[in-house]
Amino acid sequence: MRNSPLDPRDRWRVNGREYRGRGYARAVVSALTKEAVTSGALTGLHFEIDNEPAIRVYRNLGYKITKTRTWIFIY
């Protein structure tokens, strides 16, 4: 099931704070978006609504907020 659309390891990407501000997110999201669009796949992103750096990257790449949801995580 690895590399299948159902494999969550291929859908979730998280970057640590020490890697922020270096252009990695823009490069990775841009490359993955191009690959997805070329293959005809739909794209989407999940992020915390107060994560302004991520929102800025996504908006600069053409993404728009179309829906917000509230999640409750129980650990």
C-alpha positions in Angstrom: 0.0 0.0 0.0 3.1 2.3 0.2 2.8 5.1 -2.4 -0.9 4.4 -2.7 -3.3 7.4 -2.5 -4.6 5.8 0.7 -1.3 5.7 2.4 -1.3 8.6 5.0 2.5 8.6 4.9 2.3 10.1 1.5 -0.2 12.8 2.5 1.0 14.3 5.8 4.1 16.5 5.9 5.3 18.4 9.0 8.3 20.6 9.2 10.0 21.5 12.5 10.5 25.1 13.4 14.3 24.9 12.9 13.7 24.4 9.2 11.3 27.3 8.7 12.2 30.4 6.7 14.6 28.6 4.4 12.3 28.1 1.4 12.0 24.4 1.9 8.2 24.4 2.3 7.7 26.5 -0.8 10.0 24.3 -2.9 8.4 21.0 -1.6 4.8 22.2 -1.8 5.4 23.7 -5.3 7.0 20.5 -6.6 4.3 18.2 -5.1 1.5 20.5 -6.4 2.9 20.4 -9.9 3.3 16.7 -9.8 -0.3 16.3 -8.5 -1.8 18.7 -11.1 0.1 17.0 -13.9 -1.3 13.6 -12.9 -4.8 15.0 -12.6 -5.0 14.6 -8.9 -6.9 17.0 -6.6 -4.8 18.9 -4.1 -5.5 20.1 -0.6 -3.8 21.2 2.5 -4.4 21.0 6.2 -2.9 23.6 8.6 -3.5 25.4 11.8 -5.4 28.6 11.2 -2.9 30.7 13.1 0.1 29.4 11.1 0.6 32.6 9.1 4.0 31.5 7.6 2.3 28.4 6.1 -0.7 30.3 5.0 1.5 32.8 3.2 3.4 30.0 1.4 0.2 28.3 0.3 -1.4 31.6 -0.9 1.7 32.5 -2.8 1.4 29.2 -4.6 -2.2 29.9 -5.5 -4.0 28.0 -2.8 -7.1 29.5 -1.2 -8.9 28.8 2.0 -12.2 27.2 1.0 -13.3 25.5 4.2 -12.3 25.6 7.9 -13.0 22.8 10.4 -12.6 22.4 14.1 -10.7 19.4 15.2 -10.5 17.9 18.7 -7.5 15.7 19.4 -7.5 13.4 22.5 -4.1 12.1 23.5 
